[in-house]
Amino acid sequence: MAEYLRLPHSLALIRIRNPPVNAISPAVLYGIKEGLQKAVSDHTVKAIVISGADGKFCAGVDIHVFSTPWSSDTGLGDLVDEMQRNKKPVVAAIEGMALGGGLELALGSHYRIAHVQTETGFPEVTLGILPGARGTQLLPRLIGIPAALDLITSGRCILAGEAFKLGILDKVVNSDPLEKGIKFARTILDQPLECRRIMNKTVPNVPNMDAIFSEVFAKVRKQYPGYIAPETCIRAVQASVKHPYEVGIKEEKELAVYLVESGQARALQYAFFAERNANKWSTPSGVSWKTASVRPISLVGVLGKHVGEFLDSPHLHMVRAAIYLVPSGVKFCGKHIAVLAPLILIQVHELFILCVRTGDGNFFFFFFVVLGPELRTYTLSHSTSSQLIEMENILVPRGWGEVVSTFLTISNNGTMNIHVQVLCRHTVFSSLRDSIYVIYIRNFRVSDLAGLDVGWKGRKGQGLTGPALPPGTPARKRGNIRYCPIPDILCESGRFGQKTGKGWYQYDKPLGRIHKPDPWLSKFLSQYRETYHIEPRVISQDEILERCLYALINEAFRILGEGIAASPEHIDVIYLHGYGWPRYRGGPMFYASTVGLSTILEKLQKYYRQNPDIPQLEPSNYLKKLAAHGNPPLKEWQRLAGTPSSKL
Ligand SMILES: CCCCCC/C=C/CC(=O)SCCNC(=O)CCNC(=O)[C@H](O)C(C)(C)COP(=O)(O)OP(=O)(O)OC[C@H]1O[C@@H](n2cnc3c(N)ncnc32)[C@H](O)[C@@H]1OP(=O)(O)O
């Protein structure tokens, strides 16, 4: 999987070939090593060029292998060192991408020449690992600590121009880099190599090194709360300053193994493939992303409270000429969805819904919840537009309501039911504040943001509350099902959420953003409990978490079992992109697979016995079917439990 070619003018070429992205598998690694040995032992070879087939240098180590023992001892780092120490010059001719282990191969080379469109970087942190084949030791030596820390902790990929400015690349070319690399190699056959070996360099000193590290630690803790990889990356980079190369690489390896074996790495790598699988949806009638075509837009509506804030964005100038943006649900005409991209991708901190009507009369809804930089925008739509605006697209039947609203309702009911019973409201929040459960706190924030009156109106329409409710209906029952009237009561008290300055929280002002717990709500809850003779009790953290999360997971199994979601991965991608589910937990379905299906089933059975009027706690048949197989891997679920007729 790496070809060796003898070229004229005393040159040899090693070409990585492993479609689609020339990732480094054991076979690729073996091929490169073998090529290097051949070139070294051939006395007629004076320089070596390394490149990738099909216009791609290398996208790094094959992510599939991180679930195999090979990943703990790939030998890639040793190969990188062997390349650096080589007595014959090695020139990396880079095209397409040099990412992760691909960039490490390039750093192992003595010279790096890249096409101007090449993307390079260390995205490992996004996969829960670190550049463990010398990347954390070589990059700081080459470009200095601040720039190396930035690239390694962010996982940001940069274009060749920037990489050249940083000193990663020696040359950027507009034409075929392989041709240029070969030409260049002929000119350096007898040049001394000592100064080209990055391992021999010392990290450029800066006076305030300690302060730089402290700042970056603080930054990543704030930016990526709960994630272990960013901080571990910093520790590995720190080793490049503290220790000589030989010691630094040992520390890098220890830290890399720790991350590779972590649950977070497994979850993040699962998420990487889940997103790619989810994008490959197709309907039973054969419609797929690939067959979709761009459609012109005839009408665009933006519904939201603070849409006017967009007007401050510099990006908006680009779109103002083409479309007219009017706050609060007023329709305006647009030309093409592509025009909308800059509008949508700007940073906002509000919830809004964008509705687009295409020329052929179809409507697409984009539902955005943007609570801050850590929670990304998302969309549920099979519109081609989401490709243009680079968002995840998930196919769901009958509009987006089925999946999105059901999940929201389940999450809200779970938390509300506990809220009412629990002795101290603070316990719910402090329990839920822990990593994954933070999502439940967001539910209340999201509800406040969306406006509590929205759901209220819906419930009135369904006859669950308001004038249509038959007289004599018990406040906390609808039929045999437990009903929580609290959101209705909040609305009856004029608490519509953020827009009225109070809802589940209180805000600094109507439409204000600064929220804090409202003593009014605590007082209200005590009165409520007294009125309905609800005995407050201490509910353990475990019970709070399990009742909230497992009910949600149960619902996900129901949706899967009814053919509403195409696969567990689709559900996880919705959660990752739609609800701010921590990526390092992979999504609710992945999380279920790590907890164990029989554990989830047993707990649900227990809680359902205790709360028979909460139907969300009744284990779904699909979960029962799957749990009967033990804890099968997620990939096997649909085969084992059967694939229901698709509703897509
Ligand atoms: C002691 C421990 C030692 C540690 C050893 C050293 C550590 C090295 C670490 C690494 O190198 S980890 C890998 C780092 N590389 C990446 O994270 C790159 C990930 N890939 C991407 O960002 C993108 O895929 C891309 C390369 C920029 C291409 O993007 P594009 O949008 O063009 O296409 P995709 O649909 O994303 O990908 C196409 C196809 O390729 C598969 N793929 C991509 N990268 C890898 C990879 N590194 N390994 C395996 N497969 C990869 C991707 O899954 C798609 O295939 P699919 O069949 O459609 O899923």
The ligand as an SDF file (V2000), in Angstrom:
LIG
                    3D

 59 61  0  0  0  0  0  0  0  0999 V2000
    0.7390    5.3930   21.1040 C   0  0  0  0  0  0  0  0  0  0  0  0
   -0.2990    5.9810   20.2450 C   0  0  0  0  0  0  0  0  0  0  0  0
    0.2750    6.3380   18.9460 C   0  0  0  0  0  0  0  0  0  0  0  0
   -0.6210    7.1930   18.1490 C   0  0  0  0  0  0  0  0  0  0  0  0
   -0.2000    7.0950   16.7610 C   0  0  0  0  0  0  0  0  0  0  0  0
   -0.1030    8.3700   15.9900 C   0  0  0  0  0  0  0  0  0  0  0  0
   -1.2930    9.1180   15.9040 C   0  0  0  0  0  0  0  0  0  0  0  0
   -1.7120    9.5690   14.7430 C   0  0  0  0  0  0  0  0  0  0  0  0
   -3.0070   10.1090   14.7920 C   0  0  0  0  0  0  0  0  0  0  0  0
   -3.7070   10.2920   13.4940 C   0  0  0  0  0  0  0  0  0  0  0  0
   -3.1970   10.4330   12.4420 O   0  0  0  0  0  0  0  0  0  0  0  0
   -5.3530   10.2360   13.7830 S   0  0  0  0  0  0  0  0  0  0  0  0
   -6.0280   10.6920   12.2720 C   0  0  0  0  0  0  0  0  0  0  0  0
   -5.8760   12.1390   12.0390 C   0  0  0  0  0  0  0  0  0  0  0  0
   -6.5980   12.4990   10.8470 N   0  0  0  0  0  0  0  0  0  0  0  0
   -7.8210   12.9710   10.8590 C   0  0  0  0  0  0  0  0  0  0  0  0
   -8.4190   13.2110   11.8810 O   0  0  0  0  0  0  0  0  0  0  0  0
   -8.4430   13.2190    9.5310 C   0  0  0  0  0  0  0  0  0  0  0  0
   -9.8860   12.8400    9.5590 C   0  0  0  0  0  0  0  0  0  0  0  0
  -10.5000   13.0370    8.2670 N   0  0  0  0  0  0  0  0  0  0  0  0
  -10.9560   14.2170    7.8700 C   0  0  0  0  0  0  0  0  0  0  0  0
  -10.8380   15.2190    8.5150 O   0  0  0  0  0  0  0  0  0  0  0  0
  -11.6690   14.2380    6.5580 C   0  0  0  0  0  0  0  0  0  0  0  0
  -12.1930   12.9540    6.3360 O   0  0  0  0  0  0  0  0  0  0  0  0
  -10.7550   14.6350    5.3780 C   0  0  0  0  0  0  0  0  0  0  0  0
   -9.5180   13.7760    5.3150 C   0  0  0  0  0  0  0  0  0  0  0  0
  -10.3750   16.1100    5.5220 C   0  0  0  0  0  0  0  0  0  0  0  0
  -11.5580   14.4410    4.0600 C   0  0  0  0  0  0  0  0  0  0  0  0
  -12.7640   15.1340    4.1730 O   0  0  0  0  0  0  0  0  0  0  0  0
  -13.8850   14.9770    3.0260 P   0  0  0  0  0  0  0  0  0  0  0  0
  -15.0160   15.8550    3.4670 O   0  0  0  0  0  0  0  0  0  0  0  0
  -13.2820   15.1970    1.7120 O   0  0  0  0  0  0  0  0  0  0  0  0
  -14.3290   13.4700    3.0350 O   0  0  0  0  0  0  0  0  0  0  0  0
  -14.9020   12.5720    4.2000 P   0  0  0  0  0  0  0  0  0  0  0  0
  -16.2650   12.1410    3.8390 O   0  0  0  0  0  0  0  0  0  0  0  0
  -14.7190   13.2110    5.5180 O   0  0  0  0  0  0  0  0  0  0  0  0
  -13.9040   11.3360    4.1450 O   0  0  0  0  0  0  0  0  0  0  0  0
  -13.8500   10.5000    2.9990 C   0  0  0  0  0  0  0  0  0  0  0  0
  -13.7190    9.0820    3.4580 C   0  0  0  0  0  0  0  0  0  0  0  0
  -12.4500    8.9200    4.0700 O   0  0  0  0  0  0  0  0  0  0  0  0
  -12.6130    8.3560    5.3640 C   0  0  0  0  0  0  0  0  0  0  0  0
  -11.5490    8.8720    6.2200 N   0  0  0  0  0  0  0  0  0  0  0  0
  -11.1040   10.1160    6.3070 C   0  0  0  0  0  0  0  0  0  0  0  0
  -10.0640   10.2040    7.1320 N   0  0  0  0  0  0  0  0  0  0  0  0
   -9.8240    8.9580    7.5760 C   0  0  0  0  0  0  0  0  0  0  0  0
   -8.8670    8.3900    8.4520 C   0  0  0  0  0  0  0  0  0  0  0  0
   -7.8970    9.1350    9.0140 N   0  0  0  0  0  0  0  0  0  0  0  0
   -8.9380    7.0810    8.6810 N   0  0  0  0  0  0  0  0  0  0  0  0
   -9.8730    6.3070    8.1000 C   0  0  0  0  0  0  0  0  0  0  0  0
  -10.8240    6.7880    7.2410 N   0  0  0  0  0  0  0  0  0  0  0  0
  -10.7860    8.0960    6.9960 C   0  0  0  0  0  0  0  0  0  0  0  0
  -13.9840    8.8350    5.8060 C   0  0  0  0  0  0  0  0  0  0  0  0
  -14.4980    8.0320    6.8100 O   0  0  0  0  0  0  0  0  0  0  0  0
  -14.7660    8.7180    4.5080 C   0  0  0  0  0  0  0  0  0  0  0  0
  -15.0620    7.3630    4.2840 O   0  0  0  0  0  0  0  0  0  0  0  0
  -16.5220    6.8160    4.5020 P   0  0  0  0  0  0  0  0  0  0  0  0
  -16.4660    5.4170    4.0240 O   0  0  0  0  0  0  0  0  0  0  0  0
  -17.4060    7.7160    3.7210 O   0  0  0  0  0  0  0  0  0  0  0  0
  -16.7660    6.9130    5.9820 O   0  0  0  0  0  0  0  0  0  0  0  0
  1  2  1  0
  2  3  1  0
  3  4  1  0
  4  5  1  0
  5  6  1  0
  6  7  1  0
  7  8  2  0
  8  9  1  0
  9 10  1  0
 10 11  2  0
 10 12  1  0
 12 13  1  0
 13 14  1  0
 14 15  1  0
 15 16  1  0
 16 17  2  0
 16 18  1  0
 18 19  1  0
 19 20  1  0
 20 21  1  0
 21 22  2  0
 21 23  1  0
 23 24  1  0
 23 25  1  0
 25 26  1  0
 25 27  1  0
 25 28  1  0
 28 29  1  0
 29 30  1  0
 30 31  2  0
 30 32  1  0
 30 33  1  0
 33 34  1  0
 34 35  2  0
 34 36  1  0
 34 37  1  0
 37 38  1  0
 38 39  1  0
 39 40  1  0
 39 54  1  0
 40 41  1  0
 41 42  1  0
 41 52  1  0
 42 43  1  0
 42 51  1  0
 43 44  2  0
 44 45  1  0
 45 46  1  0
 45 51  2  0
 46 47  1  0
 46 48  2  0
 48 49  1  0
 49 50  2  0
 50 51  1  0
 52 53  1  0
 52 54  1  0
 54 55  1  0
 55 56  1  0
 56 57  2  0
 56 58  1  0
 56 59  1  0
M  END
$$$$
